[in-house]
Amino acid sequence: MLKTAISGNIVRNSHSHVVNELGKAIVGGLYPSGSLMPGDAELADRFAVSRTVLREAMKTLTAKGLVIPRARVGTRVTERTRWNLFDADVLTWHLESGIDGQFITHLSEIRLAFEPYAARLAARHATSQDVAAMVEATEKMRTATSMESFALADLEFHLAMLAAAKNPFLYSLGNLIEAALVTSFKLSSPFGEPERHLRTAMRHRHIADAIAQGDPDAAASAVSTVIIDGKERVADRVATTSLERLG
Protein backbone atom coordinates (compact mmCIF):
# COMPACT_ATOMS: atom_id res chain seq x y z
CA MET A 1 0.00 0.00 0.00
CA LEU A 2 2.67 2.52 1.02
CA LYS A 3 5.06 1.56 -1.78
CA THR A 4 2.24 1.94 -4.28
CA ALA A 5 1.39 5.39 -2.91
CA ILE A 6 5.04 6.38 -3.18
CA SER A 7 5.64 5.10 -6.69
CA GLY A 8 2.18 5.66 -8.11
CA ASN A 9 2.71 2.55 -10.22
CA ILE A 10 1.09 -0.85 -10.04
CA VAL A 11 0.99 -3.71 -12.50
CA ARG A 12 -2.37 -5.47 -12.74
CA ASN A 13 -3.67 -8.46 -14.67
CA SER A 14 -7.23 -8.56 -16.03
CA HIS A 15 -8.68 -9.99 -12.82
CA SER A 16 -7.04 -7.49 -10.48
CA HIS A 17 -7.86 -4.60 -12.82
CA VAL A 18 -11.57 -5.42 -12.72
CA VAL A 19 -11.47 -5.91 -8.93
CA ASN A 20 -9.67 -2.61 -8.46
CA GLU A 21 -11.96 -0.57 -10.71
CA LEU A 22 -15.17 -2.00 -9.27
CA GLY A 23 -13.84 -1.79 -5.71
CA LYS A 24 -12.98 1.89 -6.13
CA ALA A 25 -16.39 2.55 -7.68
CA ILE A 26 -18.19 0.88 -4.76
CA VAL A 27 -16.16 2.53 -2.00
CA GLY A 28 -16.32 5.87 -3.81
CA GLY A 29 -20.12 5.71 -3.90
CA LEU A 30 -20.69 5.23 -7.63
CA TYR A 31 -22.55 2.05 -6.70
CA PRO A 32 -24.25 2.89 -3.37
CA SER A 33 -24.99 0.34 -0.67
CA GLY A 34 -28.15 -1.57 -1.52
CA SER A 35 -27.89 -0.96 -5.26
CA LEU A 36 -27.54 -3.66 -7.88
CA MET A 37 -24.33 -3.89 -9.86
CA PRO A 38 -24.56 -3.84 -13.68
CA GLY A 39 -25.10 -7.24 -15.25
CA ASP A 40 -22.31 -9.61 -16.23
CA ALA A 41 -22.70 -8.92 -19.94
CA GLU A 42 -22.41 -5.16 -19.48
CA LEU A 43 -19.37 -5.38 -17.18
CA ALA A 44 -17.62 -7.99 -19.33
CA ASP A 45 -18.06 -5.73 -22.33
CA ARG A 46 -16.94 -2.63 -20.43
CA PHE A 47 -13.70 -4.21 -19.22
CA ALA A 48 -13.18 -6.37 -22.32
CA VAL A 49 -12.78 -9.53 -20.23
CA SER A 50 -14.36 -12.95 -20.32
CA ARG A 51 -17.26 -13.80 -18.05
CA THR A 52 -14.95 -16.21 -16.25
CA VAL A 53 -12.62 -13.35 -15.30
CA LEU A 54 -15.59 -11.24 -14.26
CA ARG A 55 -17.04 -14.01 -12.08
CA GLU A 56 -13.69 -14.44 -10.32
CA ALA A 57 -13.51 -10.69 -9.74
CA MET A 58 -16.98 -10.73 -8.18
CA LYS A 59 -15.95 -13.62 -5.94
CA THR A 60 -13.01 -11.50 -4.73
CA LEU A 61 -15.27 -8.52 -4.00
CA THR A 62 -17.68 -10.85 -2.21
CA ALA A 63 -14.86 -12.16 -0.02
CA LYS A 64 -14.00 -8.56 0.92
CA GLY A 65 -17.61 -8.02 2.00
CA LEU A 66 -18.45 -5.41 -0.64
CA VAL A 67 -21.08 -7.31 -2.62
CA ILE A 68 -23.36 -10.28 -2.28
CA PRO A 69 -24.73 -12.30 -5.24
CA ARG A 70 -28.37 -13.37 -5.32
CA ALA A 71 -29.70 -15.97 -7.71
CA ARG A 72 -32.17 -14.52 -10.24
CA VAL A 73 -31.69 -11.08 -8.66
CA GLY A 74 -28.13 -9.99 -9.35
CA THR A 75 -25.16 -8.79 -7.37
CA ARG A 76 -26.02 -6.23 -4.71
CA VAL A 77 -23.67 -3.81 -2.94
CA THR A 78 -23.67 -4.48 0.81
CA GLU A 79 -23.92 -2.02 3.68
CA ARG A 80 -20.62 -0.42 4.66
CA THR A 81 -20.76 -2.14 8.04
CA ARG A 82 -20.14 -5.46 6.23
CA TRP A 83 -17.01 -4.29 4.41
CA ASN A 84 -13.70 -5.73 5.58
CA LEU A 85 -11.86 -2.54 6.51
CA PHE A 86 -8.84 -4.57 7.59
CA ASP A 87 -8.33 -5.61 3.96
CA ALA A 88 -5.46 -3.78 2.26
CA ASP A 89 -7.42 -3.23 -0.97
CA VAL A 90 -10.48 -1.84 0.81
CA LEU A 91 -8.28 0.54 2.81
CA THR A 92 -6.53 1.63 -0.38
CA TRP A 93 -9.85 2.32 -2.10
CA HIS A 94 -10.90 4.46 0.86
CA LEU A 95 -7.69 6.46 0.59
CA GLU A 96 -8.08 6.87 -3.17
CA SER A 97 -11.69 8.03 -2.86
CA GLY A 98 -10.64 10.97 -0.68
CA ILE A 99 -9.27 11.34 2.83
CA ASP A 100 -11.64 13.06 5.24
CA GLY A 101 -11.50 13.95 8.91
CA GLN A 102 -13.84 11.16 9.96
CA PHE A 103 -11.73 8.51 8.24
CA ILE A 104 -8.60 9.82 10.00
CA THR A 105 -10.37 9.84 13.36
CA HIS A 106 -11.62 6.27 12.96
CA LEU A 107 -8.20 5.06 11.83
CA SER A 108 -6.47 6.74 14.78
CA GLU A 109 -9.02 5.37 17.24
CA ILE A 110 -8.46 1.77 16.16
CA ARG A 111 -4.67 2.26 16.25
CA LEU A 112 -4.96 3.63 19.80
CA ALA A 113 -6.98 0.53 20.67
CA PHE A 114 -4.22 -1.92 19.80
CA GLU A 115 -0.79 -0.32 19.27
CA PRO A 116 -0.17 0.85 22.86
CA TYR A 117 -1.02 -2.65 24.07
CA ALA A 118 1.27 -4.10 21.42
CA ALA A 119 4.02 -1.88 22.83
CA ARG A 120 3.30 -3.26 26.31
CA LEU A 121 3.64 -6.80 25.01
CA ALA A 122 6.83 -5.87 23.19
CA ALA A 123 8.28 -4.48 26.42
CA ARG A 124 7.72 -7.92 27.96
CA HIS A 125 8.71 -10.16 25.06
CA ALA A 126 11.13 -8.29 22.76
CA THR A 127 14.47 -9.92 22.06
CA SER A 128 17.69 -8.02 21.54
CA GLN A 129 17.24 -8.58 17.80
CA ASP A 130 13.76 -7.05 17.96
CA VAL A 131 15.08 -3.97 19.74
CA ALA A 132 17.95 -3.69 17.26
CA ALA A 133 15.45 -3.74 14.36
CA MET A 134 13.44 -0.93 15.94
CA VAL A 135 16.52 1.16 16.69
CA GLU A 136 17.78 0.66 13.14
CA ALA A 137 14.44 1.87 11.79
CA THR A 138 14.57 5.02 13.92
CA GLU A 139 18.07 5.72 12.60
CA LYS A 140 16.77 5.33 9.05
CA MET A 141 14.04 7.83 9.91
CA ARG A 142 16.52 10.28 11.43
CA THR A 143 18.91 10.13 8.47
CA ALA A 144 16.28 9.84 5.72
CA THR A 145 17.10 11.91 2.65
CA SER A 146 13.68 11.74 1.02
CA MET A 147 10.02 11.73 2.01
CA GLU A 148 9.77 8.21 0.59
CA SER A 149 12.65 6.75 2.63
CA PHE A 150 11.30 8.42 5.78
CA ALA A 151 7.84 6.90 5.28
CA LEU A 152 9.20 3.41 4.60
CA ALA A 153 11.44 3.57 7.69
CA ASP A 154 8.44 4.68 9.75
CA LEU A 155 6.47 1.64 8.56
CA GLU A 156 9.47 -0.61 9.20
CA PHE A 157 9.57 0.59 12.81
CA HIS A 158 5.90 -0.07 13.54
CA LEU A 159 5.97 -3.52 11.94
CA ALA A 160 9.09 -4.37 13.95
CA MET A 161 7.28 -3.32 17.12
CA LEU A 162 4.28 -5.52 16.27
CA ALA A 163 6.63 -8.42 15.57
CA ALA A 164 8.28 -7.87 18.96
CA ALA A 165 4.89 -8.27 20.67
CA LYS A 166 5.00 -11.97 19.61
CA ASN A 167 1.30 -12.04 18.83
CA PRO A 168 0.52 -12.95 15.18
CA PHE A 169 -2.94 -11.40 15.40
CA LEU A 170 -1.39 -8.02 16.12
CA TYR A 171 1.08 -8.31 13.27
CA SER A 172 -1.80 -8.96 10.88
CA LEU A 173 -3.15 -5.49 11.74
CA GLY A 174 -0.18 -3.86 10.05
CA ASN A 175 -2.43 -2.78 7.16
CA LEU A 176 -4.08 -0.22 9.43
CA ILE A 177 -0.73 1.33 10.32
CA GLU A 178 0.24 1.36 6.68
CA ALA A 179 -2.99 3.16 5.76
CA ALA A 180 -2.28 5.80 8.41
CA LEU A 181 1.22 6.31 7.04
CA VAL A 182 -0.15 6.66 3.52
CA THR A 183 -2.33 9.54 4.70
CA SER A 184 0.69 11.11 6.38
CA PHE A 185 2.84 10.59 3.29
CA LYS A 186 0.24 12.24 1.07
CA LEU A 187 -0.72 15.12 3.33
CA SER A 188 1.66 15.89 6.17
CA SER A 189 5.03 14.17 6.17
CA PRO A 190 7.55 15.61 8.67
CA PHE A 191 10.24 15.32 6.00
CA GLY A 192 11.37 18.69 4.77
CA GLU A 193 10.92 20.31 8.19
CA PRO A 194 14.19 19.53 10.03
CA GLU A 195 12.88 20.16 13.54
CA ARG A 196 9.72 18.11 13.12
CA HIS A 197 11.64 15.44 11.20
CA LEU A 198 14.07 14.97 14.10
CA ARG A 199 11.33 15.15 16.74
CA THR A 200 9.30 12.44 15.02
CA ALA A 201 12.33 10.15 14.70
CA MET A 202 13.26 10.69 18.36
CA ARG A 203 9.72 9.96 19.53
CA HIS A 204 9.98 6.59 17.82
CA ARG A 205 13.37 6.08 19.47
CA HIS A 206 11.72 6.71 22.84
CA ILE A 207 9.36 3.82 22.11
CA ALA A 208 12.29 1.54 21.29
CA ASP A 209 14.17 2.63 24.42
CA ALA A 210 11.17 1.98 26.67
CA ILE A 211 10.73 -1.47 25.15
CA ALA A 212 14.44 -2.19 25.58
CA GLN A 213 14.16 -1.19 29.25
CA GLY A 214 11.15 -3.46 29.75
CA ASP A 215 8.89 -0.54 30.72
CA PRO A 216 5.36 -1.29 29.42
CA ASP A 217 3.79 1.95 30.68
CA ALA A 218 6.42 4.17 29.09
CA ALA A 219 6.28 2.22 25.83
CA ALA A 220 2.48 2.48 25.62
CA SER A 221 2.54 6.19 26.44
CA ALA A 222 5.21 6.88 23.82
CA VAL A 223 3.22 5.05 21.14
CA SER A 224 0.05 6.96 22.00
CA THR A 225 1.96 10.23 21.65
CA VAL A 226 3.18 9.28 18.17
CA ILE A 227 -0.29 8.25 16.98
CA ILE A 228 -2.03 11.35 18.37
CA ASP A 229 0.63 13.66 16.94
CA GLY A 230 0.24 12.08 13.50
CA LYS A 231 -3.54 12.32 13.67
CA GLU A 232 -3.45 15.99 14.60
CA ARG A 233 -0.98 16.83 11.83
CA VAL A 234 -3.07 15.15 9.15
CA ALA A 235 -6.37 16.50 10.52
CA ASP A 236 -4.96 20.03 10.48
CA ARG A 237 -3.86 19.57 6.89
CA VAL A 238 -7.28 18.22 5.84
CA ALA A 239 -8.99 21.17 7.54
CA THR A 240 -6.63 23.65 5.87
CA THR A 241 -7.19 22.05 2.47
CA SER A 242 -10.96 22.22 2.94
CA LEU A 243 -10.78 25.92 3.82
CA GLU A 244 -8.59 26.61 0.80
CA ARG A 245 -11.16 24.94 -1.45
CA LEU A 246 -13.98 26.99 0.06
CA GLY A 247 -11.90 30.14 -0.42
Contacts in CASP RR format, 6 or more apart in sequence:
PFRMAT RR
TARGET T0000
AUTHOR 0000-0000-0000
METHOD contacts of the structure
MODEL  1
MLKTAISGNIVRNSHSHVVNELGKAIVGGLYPSGSLMPGDAELADRFAVS
RTVLREAMKTLTAKGLVIPRARVGTRVTERTRWNLFDADVLTWHLESGID
GQFITHLSEIRLAFEPYAARLAARHATSQDVAAMVEATEKMRTATSMESF
ALADLEFHLAMLAAAKNPFLYSLGNLIEAALVTSFKLSSPFGEPERHLRT
AMRHRHIADAIAQGDPDAAASAVSTVIIDGKERVADRVATTSLERLG
1 88 0 8 1.000
1 91 0 8 1.000
1 92 0 8 1.000
1 95 0 8 1.000
1 175 0 8 1.000
1 178 0 8 1.000
1 179 0 8 1.000
1 182 0 8 1.000
2 151 0 8 1.000
2 152 0 8 1.000
2 155 0 8 1.000
2 178 0 8 1.000
2 181 0 8 1.000
2 182 0 8 1.000
2 185 0 8 1.000
3 152 0 8 1.000
4 10 0 8 1.000
4 92 0 8 1.000
5 95 0 8 1.000
5 182 0 8 1.000
5 185 0 8 1.000
5 186 0 8 1.000
6 148 0 8 1.000
6 151 0 8 1.000
6 152 0 8 1.000
6 185 0 8 1.000
12 20 0 8 1.000
14 47 0 8 1.000
14 49 0 8 1.000
14 53 0 8 1.000
15 49 0 8 1.000
15 53 0 8 1.000
15 56 0 8 1.000
15 57 0 8 1.000
15 60 0 8 1.000
17 47 0 8 1.000
18 43 0 8 1.000
18 47 0 8 1.000
18 49 0 8 1.000
18 53 0 8 1.000
18 54 0 8 1.000
18 57 0 8 1.000
19 57 0 8 1.000
19 60 0 8 1.000
19 61 0 8 1.000
19 89 0 8 1.000
20 89 0 8 1.000
20 93 0 8 1.000
21 47 0 8 1.000
22 31 0 8 1.000
22 37 0 8 1.000
22 43 0 8 1.000
22 57 0 8 1.000
22 61 0 8 1.000
23 61 0 8 1.000
23 66 0 8 1.000
23 89 0 8 1.000
23 90 0 8 1.000
23 93 0 8 1.000
24 93 0 8 1.000
24 96 0 8 1.000
24 97 0 8 1.000
25 31 0 8 1.000
26 61 0 8 1.000
26 66 0 8 1.000
26 67 0 8 1.000
26 77 0 8 1.000
26 93 0 8 1.000
27 66 0 8 1.000
27 83 0 8 1.000
27 90 0 8 1.000
27 93 0 8 1.000
27 94 0 8 1.000
27 97 0 8 1.000
28 93 0 8 1.000
28 97 0 8 1.000
29 97 0 8 1.000
31 37 0 8 1.000
31 77 0 8 1.000
32 77 0 8 1.000
33 77 0 8 1.000
33 78 0 8 1.000
33 79 0 8 1.000
33 80 0 8 1.000
34 76 0 8 1.000
34 77 0 8 1.000
34 78 0 8 1.000
34 79 0 8 1.000
35 76 0 8 1.000
35 77 0 8 1.000
36 73 0 8 1.000
36 74 0 8 1.000
36 75 0 8 1.000
36 76 0 8 1.000
36 77 0 8 1.000
37 43 0 8 1.000
37 58 0 8 1.000
37 67 0 8 1.000
37 74 0 8 1.000
37 75 0 8 1.000
37 76 0 8 1.000
37 77 0 8 1.000
38 46 0 8 1.000
39 74 0 8 1.000
39 75 0 8 1.000
40 51 0 8 1.000
40 54 0 8 1.000
40 55 0 8 1.000
41 51 0 8 1.000
43 54 0 8 1.000
44 50 0 8 1.000
44 51 0 8 1.000
44 53 0 8 1.000
44 54 0 8 1.000
47 53 0 8 1.000
47 54 0 8 1.000
49 57 0 8 1.000
58 67 0 8 1.000
58 69 0 8 1.000
58 75 0 8 1.000
61 67 0 8 1.000
62 68 0 8 1.000
62 69 0 8 1.000
64 83 0 8 1.000
64 84 0 8 1.000
64 87 0 8 1.000
64 89 0 8 1.000
64 90 0 8 1.000
65 78 0 8 1.000
65 82 0 8 1.000
65 83 0 8 1.000
65 84 0 8 1.000
66 77 0 8 1.000
66 78 0 8 1.000
66 83 0 8 1.000
66 90 0 8 1.000
67 75 0 8 1.000
67 76 0 8 1.000
67 77 0 8 1.000
67 78 0 8 1.000
68 75 0 8 1.000
68 76 0 8 1.000
68 78 0 8 1.000
69 75 0 8 1.000
69 76 0 8 1.000
70 76 0 8 1.000
83 90 0 8 1.000
84 90 0 8 1.000
85 91 0 8 1.000
85 94 0 8 1.000
86 172 0 8 1.000
86 173 0 8 1.000
86 175 0 8 1.000
86 176 0 8 1.000
87 175 0 8 1.000
88 175 0 8 1.000
88 178 0 8 1.000
91 175 0 8 1.000
91 176 0 8 1.000
91 178 0 8 1.000
91 179 0 8 1.000
92 179 0 8 1.000
92 182 0 8 1.000
94 103 0 8 1.000
94 179 0 8 1.000
95 179 0 8 1.000
95 182 0 8 1.000
95 183 0 8 1.000
95 186 0 8 1.000
99 183 0 8 1.000
99 186 0 8 1.000
99 187 0 8 1.000
99 234 0 8 1.000
99 238 0 8 1.000
100 238 0 8 1.000
101 235 0 8 1.000
101 238 0 8 1.000
101 239 0 8 1.000
104 183 0 8 1.000
104 231 0 8 1.000
104 234 0 8 1.000
104 235 0 8 1.000
104 238 0 8 1.000
105 231 0 8 1.000
105 235 0 8 1.000
107 176 0 8 1.000
107 179 0 8 1.000
107 180 0 8 1.000
107 183 0 8 1.000
108 180 0 8 1.000
108 227 0 8 1.000
108 228 0 8 1.000
108 230 0 8 1.000
108 231 0 8 1.000
110 176 0 8 1.000
111 176 0 8 1.000
111 177 0 8 1.000
111 180 0 8 1.000
111 227 0 8 1.000
112 224 0 8 1.000
112 227 0 8 1.000
112 228 0 8 1.000
114 170 0 8 1.000
114 173 0 8 1.000
115 158 0 8 1.000
115 161 0 8 1.000
115 177 0 8 1.000
115 223 0 8 1.000
115 224 0 8 1.000
115 227 0 8 1.000
116 219 0 8 1.000
116 220 0 8 1.000
116 221 0 8 1.000
116 223 0 8 1.000
116 224 0 8 1.000
117 220 0 8 1.000
118 161 0 8 1.000
118 162 0 8 1.000
118 165 0 8 1.000
118 167 0 8 1.000
118 170 0 8 1.000
118 223 0 8 1.000
119 161 0 8 1.000
119 165 0 8 1.000
119 207 0 8 1.000
119 210 0 8 1.000
119 211 0 8 1.000
119 216 0 8 1.000
119 219 0 8 1.000
119 220 0 8 1.000
119 222 0 8 1.000
119 223 0 8 1.000
120 216 0 8 1.000
120 217 0 8 1.000
120 219 0 8 1.000
120 220 0 8 1.000
121 164 0 8 1.000
121 165 0 8 1.000
121 166 0 8 1.000
121 167 0 8 1.000
121 170 0 8 1.000
122 130 0 8 1.000
122 161 0 8 1.000
122 162 0 8 1.000
122 164 0 8 1.000
122 165 0 8 1.000
122 211 0 8 1.000
122 219 0 8 1.000
123 210 0 8 1.000
123 211 0 8 1.000
123 213 0 8 1.000
123 214 0 8 1.000
123 215 0 8 1.000
123 216 0 8 1.000
123 218 0 8 1.000
123 219 0 8 1.000
124 214 0 8 1.000
124 216 0 8 1.000
125 164 0 8 1.000
125 165 0 8 1.000
125 166 0 8 1.000
126 164 0 8 1.000
126 211 0 8 1.000
126 212 0 8 1.000
126 214 0 8 1.000
127 164 0 8 1.000
130 160 0 8 1.000
130 163 0 8 1.000
130 164 0 8 1.000
130 211 0 8 1.000
131 164 0 8 1.000
131 208 0 8 1.000
131 211 0 8 1.000
131 212 0 8 1.000
133 156 0 8 1.000
133 160 0 8 1.000
133 163 0 8 1.000
133 164 0 8 1.000
134 157 0 8 1.000
134 160 0 8 1.000
134 161 0 8 1.000
134 164 0 8 1.000
134 204 0 8 1.000
134 207 0 8 1.000
134 208 0 8 1.000
134 211 0 8 1.000
135 205 0 8 1.000
135 208 0 8 1.000
135 212 0 8 1.000
137 153 0 8 1.000
137 154 0 8 1.000
137 156 0 8 1.000
137 157 0 8 1.000
137 160 0 8 1.000
137 204 0 8 1.000
138 153 0 8 1.000
138 157 0 8 1.000
138 201 0 8 1.000
138 202 0 8 1.000
138 204 0 8 1.000
138 205 0 8 1.000
138 208 0 8 1.000
140 149 0 8 1.000
140 152 0 8 1.000
140 153 0 8 1.000
140 156 0 8 1.000
141 150 0 8 1.000
141 153 0 8 1.000
141 154 0 8 1.000
141 157 0 8 1.000
141 200 0 8 1.000
141 201 0 8 1.000
141 204 0 8 1.000
142 197 0 8 1.000
142 198 0 8 1.000
142 201 0 8 1.000
142 202 0 8 1.000
142 205 0 8 1.000
144 150 0 8 1.000
144 153 0 8 1.000
144 191 0 8 1.000
144 197 0 8 1.000
146 191 0 8 1.000
147 185 0 8 1.000
147 189 0 8 1.000
147 191 0 8 1.000
147 192 0 8 1.000
148 185 0 8 1.000
150 189 0 8 1.000
150 190 0 8 1.000
150 191 0 8 1.000
150 197 0 8 1.000
151 181 0 8 1.000
151 184 0 8 1.000
151 185 0 8 1.000
151 189 0 8 1.000
151 191 0 8 1.000
154 181 0 8 1.000
154 184 0 8 1.000
154 200 0 8 1.000
154 204 0 8 1.000
155 177 0 8 1.000
155 178 0 8 1.000
155 181 0 8 1.000
157 204 0 8 1.000
157 207 0 8 1.000
157 208 0 8 1.000
158 174 0 8 1.000
158 177 0 8 1.000
158 181 0 8 1.000
159 171 0 8 1.000
159 174 0 8 1.000
159 177 0 8 1.000
161 207 0 8 1.000
161 208 0 8 1.000
161 211 0 8 1.000
161 223 0 8 1.000
162 170 0 8 1.000
162 171 0 8 1.000
162 173 0 8 1.000
162 174 0 8 1.000
162 177 0 8 1.000
163 171 0 8 1.000
164 211 0 8 1.000
165 171 0 8 1.000
180 227 0 8 1.000
180 230 0 8 1.000
183 234 0 8 1.000
184 230 0 8 1.000
184 233 0 8 1.000
184 234 0 8 1.000
187 234 0 8 1.000
187 237 0 8 1.000
187 238 0 8 1.000
187 241 0 8 1.000
188 230 0 8 1.000
188 233 0 8 1.000
188 234 0 8 1.000
188 236 0 8 1.000
188 237 0 8 1.000
190 196 0 8 1.000
190 197 0 8 1.000
190 199 0 8 1.000
190 200 0 8 1.000
190 233 0 8 1.000
191 197 0 8 1.000
200 226 0 8 1.000
200 229 0 8 1.000
203 222 0 8 1.000
203 225 0 8 1.000
203 226 0 8 1.000
203 229 0 8 1.000
204 226 0 8 1.000
206 218 0 8 1.000
206 222 0 8 1.000
207 219 0 8 1.000
207 222 0 8 1.000
207 223 0 8 1.000
207 226 0 8 1.000
210 218 0 8 1.000
210 219 0 8 1.000
210 221 0 8 1.000
210 222 0 8 1.000
211 219 0 8 1.000
END
